[in-house]
Amino acid sequence: MPTPHTDAAPAKPTERPLLPEALRGSYRPITEVGAPVLHRRCAEVTEFGHELAQLIDDMFFTMHAAQGVGLAANQIGVDLQLFVYDCPGEDGQRHIGHICNPVIDIQPPAEPAAGREGCLSVPGAGLHELPRAARTVVHGQDKDGNALTLEGHGLLARCFQHETDHLNGTLYIDHLTPAERSRALQEMAANHQAVSAQREARARTLRG
């Protein structure tokens, strides 16, 4: 999920300090809509250890290079139930973490909250209106296999829903009307090469 903006034309987001996890990671190209791994439910994480920890570090670095607030494993072509996030919450604080095998629980109020959304796997598309639950709880495991529960409000809740959708094979454009989906894909076709080049250049800059 990309860094959100309040205007239709994205502005340059505020730079966030690079996380220690990201500093240990490497850039992996982001998988784009149409890749089979994005359109099926991912396999559960069953092995916890060094390889999983390295994957998480790579996901944090890739997310920062793409200036996102969340990233699912299948967005870098890995068929695993895992996502990372570095997202502002309703409290204005920076929320950072990861979760394996997430199961989402929508909390009251049931009335969906308005908001616009984009996707790092639909590069170059603008933000589109998509109602989401205003509060969510997510249950899963951490990188060591320990039970983990996350709670999100506002944008953080939206991020959790967006990334869990990814792991179930659903992209945000699947929630749009046919006309909105077509427009998003047209925007991607026009802009995705430039966006991909920007991400790779940013990855090189961050790596120094």
N, C-alpha and C positions, 0 to 999 in steps of 0.2 A: 504494500500500500504506500503510495507516494506521500511526501510531506504535503499537508493540506494548505490551501490558500483561501483567502476570503473573497478574492476577485476572480472573475471568469478567466482572465489572462493571468497565468501563474507568475508570481513575483519571485525574486530570488529569496529562498528561505534563509532564516537565521542559521548561521553556522553553529553546529553543536560540537563540543570537544569530542575527539575520537576516543572511543571506549578502549580500555585495556584488551578486551576480547577482540575488538576489531584490529588492534595493532598486531595481534598474533595471527590474524587471518590473511587470506589471499582472495583476490577477486575471481569470481566465477561468472561467466556470461549468464544473463537472465533469460530464461526460457520464455518464448512468446506464445500468445494465444494461437491455438492450432496444434501445438505439440501434444502428442497423446498423453504424456505424463500429467498435463494440466487438466485433463478432462476425465479422470477416473479417481476413485478413492485411493489414497495412498496406503501403503502397508504400515502396520504398526511397528513401532520401535521396540525391539526385543533384546538388542545388545547394547549395553551401556559401557562406555570406556573411552579410551584415547581417541579412536576414530570418530566417535560421536562428538566428543569435545572439540576436535579439530574442525568438524563440519560446522558446528555452531559458531566458532571463531570466523570461519570463512563466510558464513551467512551474515554475521554482523558487519564484516568489512564490505561485503558486496552491497548490503543495505545502505551503508553510509555512502559508498561510491555512487549509488543510484539516488541518493537523497530521499530515502524512504523512511517510514516510521514502523514498518513491519515487513517481514519476508518469510514465506513458507518454503520448505525444503524443495518441493517440486518446482518452485520458480527458478531453481538452479539445476533442475533436471534430476533431483534425487527423490526417489519414490519412498518417502518416509513421512510418518505423522509427526511433524516437528515444525514449529515456527519460532522466530525471534522477533523482538519488538524494542523500540526506543521511541517512546511516544509520550507527548504531553497528556496529562489527565485533566479531568474537570477541575481539580485542585490547582492546576497550573504547574504542578511538579513534573519532572522528567521521570517516566516509568520505564525501566529497562529489565529485560528478562527473556526467558525462553520457556517453552513447554513442549513435552512429548505426549503423544496420544491424547490430544485435547478432546474433552467432551463439554460442550457448551450448554449452559443453563440460563435461559432468558429470565430475568427478574422483573417484577413489577416496578414502575407502572408499565402496563402492556402497550399503551399508546406509543407508536413508533416516533422517533425523533427525526426531524428533517435534517438533511445534510447532503453535501456533495462528495463524490468519491471518484477516485481513479485507480489505476493499477499499474505496477511496474512491469507486468507482463503484457500490457497493452500500451507500449511506449509511444508517446506523442499524442495520445488521445486526451481531450480536455476532461474536466471534472463534470460528472453528471449527477443529477439529483437522485438520491436513493435513501428512502426511509430505513432506519435501523432501530433496534431496541436501544433505549437510553442507558440500560444497566444490564450487565452480564456477569455471570460467574463461570469460570472455566476450571474444570478438574482434569488433572493429568499427572505427569511425572517430570522430574527434573533430569538432568543429564546423567545423574548417578542412579536413577531408578527410584528415587524417593517420591512419595506422594506430594503433589503440589496443587494448590488452589489459588487462582487469581481472580480478582474482582476488578471490573472496569466500569467507569461512568463516562458518558459523553464520548469524546473522540477515542479514548482508550477502549471503551466498549465497542465502538465501531471497528476499531482495528482488530480486536479479538474475533469479532464476527467475520470480518473480511478474510482473515488468515485461516480461520477454521473452515470457512467455505472452500478455500483453496485446497485444503487437505481432503475434502470430500468431493473434489472434482468440479467445483462450481466457481466461476469467475463473476465479478460484479456485473459484467455486461449481460450475463445470463438472467439477471433480475430486471433488466431494462426492457422497455417496449421495443418491438422490432425496428421502429424508426430510430430510436435512440441508439440501439446497438449498431445499426448500420452506420449512423453518423460517427460513432466512436471508432469503428473499424476504418472508415474513410480517413479520419484524422490520423490514425495510426499509420496507414499506408503512406500518407503524405510526410510524416515526421519521424518515423521510427529509426531510420538510418542515422539521422542527425543526433537523436537522443542516445542511441547506442554508442556513437563515437564520443559524445560528451561524457558518458559514464566511464568509458575506458580511459579517457584522458584524465578524468577526475581520480580514478583509481591510481594512475601513475603518479599524480600529484600528491595524493595522500600517502602513498608509499614512500615518496621523497626520493 
